Amino acid sequence: MTEPLDRPLRIALVDDQPLVRAGFAMVIDSQDDMQVIAQASDGAAAVDALRARTVDVVLMDVRMPRMDGIEATAEILAQAPEGRAPKIIVLTTFDLDEYVVSAIRAGASGFLLKDAQPEDLLGAIRTVHRGDAVIAPSATRRLLERVVQTPEPAEQDATVLAPLTDREREVLTLMGRGFSNQEIGAELFVAEATVKTHVGRVLAKLGARDRVQAVIIAFETGLVAPGSR
């Protein structure tokens, strides 16, 4: 899991609408623990801008000219130095937009609706930086069900789960079923701090960037079936 920082979170904004970027920047820069250090009007510009600087979180619009948010997400994560890849939150006007499914597959850590309240935007940035899901548990489950219904050339081989202990498999299963850390703790009769430790180990063993990526693996390996709760 990500360690606390002694500096503000470095944020990049990618959106083809200047007023949208200005609004997000005003909200983010009002916080002592955040600072907008880069802006871009399309995916190609974002890829170029982030070659020269390191950011912690990127707010990425999906539909943009030249290069959309999906391709930009994949490019930014591919070019990032090992261990320094930013967390990417894709922005959409529509709940569960098909583009968002593709962006999650490309490596984004979650999604946020553009009409979200300012406090939700700020909370999402802090949450995704910690390595947790940006999406509420019920929305996570619906999104991931959509993901596994979108055909991929090859599904995950279940052997990727081999390094997990029995307890870690239990935790991953509950994550895939949309349980929060608090709910997992109640289900397994352990403290929430213990759950966080298990989640961190699951992410490390699966090589997952964050909770959302781990849950995708749970679905694609068949550990969790769509619709289960």
C-alpha positions as a Markdown table, in Angstrom:
| # | Residue | x | y | z |
|---|---|---|---|---|
| 1 | Met | 0.0 | 0.0 | 0.0 |
| 2 | Thr | 1.1 | 3.6 | -0.6 |
| 3 | Glu | 3.0 | 5.3 | 2.3 |
| 4 | Pro | 1.9 | 8.7 | 3.6 |
| 5 | Leu | 3.6 | 11.6 | 1.9 |
| 6 | Asp | 5.2 | 14.7 | 3.5 |
| 7 | Arg | 4.4 | 16.8 | 0.4 |
| 8 | Pro | 1.2 | 17.6 | -1.5 |
| 9 | Leu | -0.2 | 15.0 | -3.9 |
| 10 | Arg | 0.8 | 15.9 | -7.5 |
| 11 | Ile | -2.2 | 15.9 | -9.7 |
| 12 | Ala | -2.5 | 16.0 | -13.5 |
| 13 | Leu | -5.8 | 17.0 | -15.3 |
| 14 | Val | -6.6 | 15.8 | -18.8 |
| 15 | Asp | -9.7 | 17.1 | -20.4 |
| 16 | Asp | -10.5 | 18.8 | -23.7 |
| 17 | Gln | -12.8 | 21.3 | -22.0 |
| 18 | Pro | -10.8 | 24.2 | -20.5 |
| 19 | Leu | -13.7 | 25.2 | -18.1 |
| 20 | Val | -13.8 | 21.6 | -16.7 |
| 21 | Arg | -10.1 | 21.7 | -16.1 |
| 22 | Ala | -10.3 | 25.1 | -14.5 |
| 23 | Gly | -13.1 | 23.9 | -12.2 |
| 24 | Phe | -11.2 | 20.8 | -11.1 |
| 25 | Ala | -8.0 | 22.8 | -10.6 |
| 26 | Met | -9.8 | 25.3 | -8.4 |
| 27 | Val | -11.2 | 22.6 | -6.2 |
| 28 | Ile | -8.0 | 20.6 | -6.0 |
| 29 | Asp | -5.7 | 23.6 | -5.4 |
| 30 | Ser | -7.9 | 24.7 | -2.5 |
| 31 | Gln | -6.5 | 21.6 | -0.5 |
| 32 | Asp | -3.3 | 21.8 | 1.5 |
| 33 | Asp | -2.5 | 18.2 | 0.6 |
| 34 | Met | -2.9 | 18.5 | -3.2 |
| 35 | Gln | -1.5 | 20.5 | -6.1 |
| 36 | Val | -2.2 | 20.5 | -9.8 |
| 37 | Ile | 1.1 | 20.4 | -11.5 |
| 38 | Ala | 0.2 | 19.4 | -15.1 |
| 39 | Gln | -2.8 | 19.9 | -17.5 |
| 40 | Ala | -3.4 | 18.6 | -21.0 |
| 41 | Ser | -6.3 | 19.0 | -23.5 |
| 42 | Asp | -6.0 | 15.5 | -25.0 |
| 43 | Gly | -4.4 | 12.2 | -24.4 |
| 44 | Ala | -1.4 | 12.7 | -26.7 |
| 45 | Ala | -0.5 | 16.0 | -24.9 |
| 46 | Ala | -0.9 | 14.2 | -21.6 |
| 47 | Val | 1.5 | 11.4 | -22.6 |
| 48 | Asp | 4.1 | 14.0 | -23.7 |
| 49 | Ala | 3.7 | 16.1 | -20.5 |
| 50 | Leu | 4.0 | 13.1 | -18.2 |
| 51 | Arg | 7.2 | 11.9 | -19.9 |
| 52 | Ala | 9.0 | 14.8 | -18.3 |
| 53 | Arg | 7.4 | 14.7 | -14.8 |
| 54 | Thr | 6.1 | 12.4 | -12.2 |
| 55 | Val | 2.6 | 12.7 | -10.8 |
| 56 | Asp | 0.7 | 10.8 | -8.2 |
| 57 | Val | -2.8 | 10.9 | -9.6 |
| 58 | Val | -4.2 | 11.6 | -13.1 |
| 59 | Leu | -7.8 | 12.7 | -13.7 |
| 60 | Met | -8.4 | 11.4 | -17.3 |
| 61 | Asp | -11.3 | 12.3 | -19.5 |
| 62 | Val | -12.4 | 9.5 | -21.8 |
| 63 | Arg | -13.6 | 11.1 | -24.9 |
| 64 | Met | -11.0 | 13.5 | -26.4 |
| 65 | Pro | -9.6 | 14.4 | -29.8 |
| 66 | Arg | -6.3 | 13.0 | -31.2 |
| 67 | Met | -5.9 | 10.4 | -28.4 |
| 68 | Asp | -8.7 | 9.3 | -26.1 |
| 69 | Gly | -8.4 | 8.5 | -22.5 |
| 70 | Ile | -8.2 | 4.8 | -22.9 |
| 71 | Glu | -5.1 | 4.9 | -25.2 |
| 72 | Ala | -3.5 | 7.6 | -23.1 |
| 73 | Thr | -4.0 | 5.6 | -19.9 |
| 74 | Ala | -2.2 | 2.6 | -21.4 |
| 75 | Glu | 0.6 | 4.8 | -22.8 |
| 76 | Ile | 1.2 | 6.7 | -19.5 |
| 77 | Leu | 1.3 | 3.5 | -17.5 |
| 78 | Ala | 3.6 | 1.8 | -20.0 |
| 79 | Gln | 6.1 | 4.7 | -20.0 |
| 80 | Ala | 6.2 | 5.3 | -16.3 |
| 81 | Pro | 9.4 | 4.2 | -14.4 |
| 82 | Glu | 8.9 | 1.0 | -12.4 |
| 83 | Gly | 7.3 | 1.7 | -9.1 |
| 84 | Arg | 6.4 | 5.3 | -10.0 |
| 85 | Ala | 3.3 | 4.8 | -12.2 |
| 86 | Pro | 0.5 | 7.2 | -11.3 |
| 87 | Lys | -3.0 | 6.2 | -10.3 |
| 88 | Ile | -5.5 | 7.1 | -13.0 |
| 89 | Ile | -9.1 | 8.0 | -12.5 |
| 90 | Val | -11.1 | 8.1 | -15.6 |
| 91 | Leu | -13.9 | 10.7 | -15.9 |
| 92 | Thr | -17.2 | 10.0 | -17.6 |
| 93 | Thr | -20.5 | 11.7 | -18.2 |
| 94 | Phe | -22.3 | 8.3 | -18.2 |
| 95 | Asp | -22.5 | 5.7 | -15.4 |
| 96 | Leu | -20.8 | 2.5 | -16.6 |
| 97 | Asp | -19.9 | 4.0 | -20.0 |
| 98 | Glu | -18.5 | 1.2 | -22.2 |
| 99 | Tyr | -15.4 | 3.4 | -22.6 |
| 100 | Val | -14.8 | 3.1 | -18.8 |
| 101 | Val | -14.7 | -0.7 | -19.0 |
| 102 | Ser | -11.9 | -0.4 | -21.6 |
| 103 | Ala | -10.1 | 2.2 | -19.5 |
| 104 | Ile | -10.2 | -0.1 | -16.5 |
| 105 | Arg | -8.7 | -2.9 | -18.6 |
| 106 | Ala | -6.0 | -0.4 | -19.8 |
| 107 | Gly | -4.9 | 0.0 | -16.2 |
| 108 | Ala | -7.0 | 2.8 | -14.7 |
| 109 | Ser | -7.8 | 2.5 | -11.0 |
| 110 | Gly | -11.4 | 3.4 | -11.2 |
| 111 | Phe | -13.9 | 5.9 | -12.5 |
| 112 | Leu | -15.7 | 9.1 | -11.4 |
| 113 | Leu | -18.8 | 10.8 | -12.8 |
| 114 | Lys | -18.2 | 14.4 | -13.9 |
| 115 | Asp | -21.2 | 15.6 | -11.9 |
| 116 | Ala | -19.7 | 14.3 | -8.7 |
| 117 | Gln | -19.6 | 16.6 | -5.7 |
| 118 | Pro | -16.3 | 18.4 | -5.0 |
| 119 | Glu | -15.9 | 16.5 | -1.8 |
| 120 | Asp | -16.3 | 13.2 | -3.7 |
| 121 | Leu | -13.7 | 14.2 | -6.2 |
| 122 | Leu | -11.2 | 15.0 | -3.4 |
| 123 | Gly | -12.1 | 11.8 | -1.6 |
| 124 | Ala | -11.6 | 9.8 | -4.7 |
| 125 | Ile | -8.1 | 11.2 | -5.3 |
| 126 | Arg | -7.0 | 10.4 | -1.7 |
| 127 | Thr | -8.6 | 7.0 | -1.8 |
| 128 | Val | -7.0 | 5.9 | -5.1 |
| 129 | His | -3.6 | 7.1 | -4.0 |
| 130 | Arg | -3.9 | 4.8 | -1.0 |
| 131 | Gly | -4.4 | 1.9 | -3.5 |
| 132 | Asp | -8.1 | 1.4 | -2.7 |
| 133 | Ala | -11.0 | 1.5 | -5.1 |
| 134 | Val | -12.4 | 4.8 | -6.3 |
| 135 | Ile | -15.8 | 3.1 | -6.8 |
| 136 | Ala | -18.4 | 2.3 | -4.1 |
| 137 | Pro | -18.7 | -1.4 | -3.4 |
| 138 | Ser | -22.0 | -1.8 | -5.3 |
| 139 | Ala | -20.8 | 0.1 | -8.3 |
| 140 | Thr | -17.5 | -1.9 | -8.2 |
| 141 | Arg | -19.5 | -5.1 | -8.5 |
| 142 | Arg | -21.6 | -3.8 | -11.4 |
| 143 | Leu | -18.5 | -2.5 | -13.2 |
| 144 | Leu | -16.5 | -5.7 | -12.8 |
| 145 | Glu | -19.5 | -7.8 | -14.0 |
| 146 | Arg | -19.5 | -5.6 | -17.1 |
| 147 | Val | -15.8 | -6.1 | -17.5 |
| 148 | Val | -16.0 | -9.9 | -17.5 |
| 149 | Gln | -18.9 | -9.8 | -19.9 |
| 150 | Thr | -16.6 | -7.9 | -22.4 |
| 151 | Pro | -14.7 | -10.6 | -24.3 |
| 152 | Glu | -10.9 | -10.6 | -24.0 |
| 153 | Pro | -8.5 | -12.6 | -26.2 |
| 154 | Ala | -7.4 | -14.7 | -23.2 |
| 155 | Glu | -8.8 | -14.9 | -19.7 |
| 156 | Gln | -6.5 | -15.0 | -16.7 |
| 157 | Asp | -5.1 | -18.4 | -15.9 |
| 158 | Ala | -6.2 | -19.5 | -12.4 |
| 159 | Thr | -2.6 | -20.4 | -11.5 |
| 160 | Val | -2.0 | -16.6 | -10.9 |
| 161 | Leu | -3.8 | -17.2 | -7.6 |
| 162 | Ala | -1.4 | -20.0 | -6.5 |
| 163 | Pro | 0.7 | -17.7 | -4.3 |
| 164 | Leu | -2.3 | -16.7 | -2.2 |
| 165 | Thr | -2.9 | -18.3 | 1.2 |
| 166 | Asp | -6.4 | -19.6 | 2.0 |
| 167 | Arg | -7.2 | -16.5 | 4.0 |
| 168 | Glu | -6.0 | -14.2 | 1.2 |
| 169 | Arg | -8.2 | -16.1 | -1.2 |
| 170 | Glu | -11.1 | -15.5 | 1.2 |
| 171 | Val | -10.3 | -11.8 | 1.3 |
| 172 | Leu | -10.0 | -11.5 | -2.5 |
| 173 | Thr | -13.3 | -13.4 | -2.9 |
| 174 | Leu | -15.1 | -10.9 | -0.6 |
| 175 | Met | -13.4 | -8.0 | -2.4 |
| 176 | Gly | -14.8 | -9.4 | -5.7 |
| 177 | Arg | -18.2 | -9.7 | -4.2 |
| 178 | Gly | -18.2 | -6.0 | -3.4 |
| 179 | Phe | -17.4 | -6.1 | 0.3 |
| 180 | Ser | -15.7 | -3.1 | 1.9 |
| 181 | Asn | -12.8 | -3.7 | 4.3 |
| 182 | Gln | -15.1 | -3.2 | 7.2 |
| 183 | Glu | -17.6 | -5.7 | 5.8 |
| 184 | Ile | -14.8 | -8.2 | 5.2 |
| 185 | Gly | -13.6 | -7.8 | 8.8 |
| 186 | Ala | -17.1 | -8.5 | 10.0 |
| 187 | Glu | -17.5 | -11.5 | 7.7 |
| 188 | Leu | -14.2 | -13.1 | 8.8 |
| 189 | Phe | -14.3 | -11.9 | 12.4 |
| 190 | Val | -11.0 | -10.0 | 12.2 |
| 191 | Ala | -10.0 | -6.3 | 12.7 |
| 192 | Glu | -10.2 | -3.9 | 9.8 |
| 193 | Ala | -6.5 | -3.3 | 10.2 |
| 194 | Thr | -5.9 | -7.0 | 9.6 |
| 195 | Val | -8.0 | -6.9 | 6.5 |
| 196 | Lys | -5.9 | -4.0 | 5.2 |
| 197 | Thr | -2.8 | -6.1 | 5.7 |
| 198 | His | -4.3 | -9.0 | 3.8 |
| 199 | Val | -5.4 | -6.7 | 1.0 |
| 200 | Gly | -1.9 | -5.3 | 0.7 |
| 201 | Arg | -0.5 | -8.8 | 0.5 |
| 202 | Val | -3.0 | -9.8 | -2.1 |
| 203 | Leu | -2.1 | -6.8 | -4.3 |
| 204 | Ala | 1.6 | -7.6 | -4.0 |
| 205 | Lys | 1.3 | -11.3 | -4.8 |
| 206 | Leu | -1.0 | -10.7 | -7.8 |
| 207 | Gly | 1.1 | -7.8 | -9.1 |
| 208 | Ala | -2.1 | -5.7 | -9.0 |
| 209 | Arg | -1.8 | -1.9 | -9.1 |
| 210 | Asp | -4.8 | -1.5 | -6.8 |
| 211 | Arg | -7.9 | -3.1 | -5.5 |
| 212 | Val | -9.9 | -2.7 | -8.7 |
| 213 | Gln | -7.2 | -4.5 | -10.7 |
| 214 | Ala | -7.1 | -7.3 | -8.1 |
| 215 | Val | -10.9 | -7.7 | -8.3 |
| 216 | Ile | -10.7 | -8.0 | -12.1 |
| 217 | Ile | -8.3 | -10.9 | -11.6 |
| 218 | Ala | -10.8 | -12.5 | -9.2 |
| 219 | Phe | -13.5 | -12.3 | -11.9 |
| 220 | Glu | -11.3 | -13.4 | -14.8 |
| 221 | Thr | -9.9 | -16.4 | -13.0 |
| 222 | Gly | -13.4 | -17.6 | -12.0 |
| 223 | Leu | -12.7 | -17.1 | -8.3 |
| 224 | Val | -15.8 | -14.9 | -8.2 |
| 225 | Ala | -18.8 | -15.4 | -10.4 |
| 226 | Pro | -20.7 | -12.4 | -11.9 |
| 227 | Gly | -23.8 | -11.6 | -9.8 |
| 228 | Ser | -22.4 | -13.1 | -6.5 |
| 229 | Arg | -22.8 | -11.3 | -3.3 |
